[in-house]
Amino acid sequence: MRALPVGDRALLVEVSTDEEAQALHADLLRRRAEGSLSVREIVPAARTVLLDGLDDPARLAARLTASQVPPAPPRAEEVVEIPVRYDGPDLADVAAHWDVPAHEVARIHAAAEFRVAFCGFAPGFGYLTGLPARYGVPRHATPRTTVPAGAVGLAGPYTGVYPRPSPGGWQLIGTTDAVLWDHARVPAALLSPGTRVRFVPVGPS
């Protein structure tokens, strides 16, 4: 674990894997909730966690780098279910990459239990882990200029759902009517780091 100063009141903590980043993020949230850590923002990413609004970043950096990444906490009981039509334009390509029939992509994907590792790219976009490593797929060499809202895509080890129309290079395997971001909702984001997610097939697959 390495802690790098960011400005006067922030730290960027680097770890080796996304699993360690998720475990560290959960532990830091727990410390803040119990009052043993004073910090304004805790922002996870693939292999880093940013802490902003610290009173004494240097002291915390020394404590963190002298310790081990804590074990992952028990998973929360609540699971967000996202209905999906497995009708994406890249379904056949993903099936070929996995060396399975197209209908097996839906079964394999829906059988996994996902967890939001971190959020980014666009408001409401979560990077979900949970598929075994052998099912990782590459991004498109040339991204699409527009991906519709609700598109369910794969890239590397991650699954994601586009919350609004935007460019994107992920492999699209399905679509959902779930609203990922609604500024009138509290919270506005359907998904947040640590959320457990299951995809539920609906309609033709």
ABEGO torsion letter per residue (X at the ends): XBBBBBEAABBBBBBABAAAAAAAAAAAAAAAAAGABBBABBBBBAABBBBBGBABAAAAAAAAAABBBBBBBBBBABBBBBBBBBABAAAAAAAAAAGBBAAAAAAAAAABBBBBABBEGBBGBBBBBGBBAAABBBBBABBBABBBBGBBBBBEABBBBBABBBBBABBBABBBABBABBAABOBABABBBGBBBBBBBBEBX
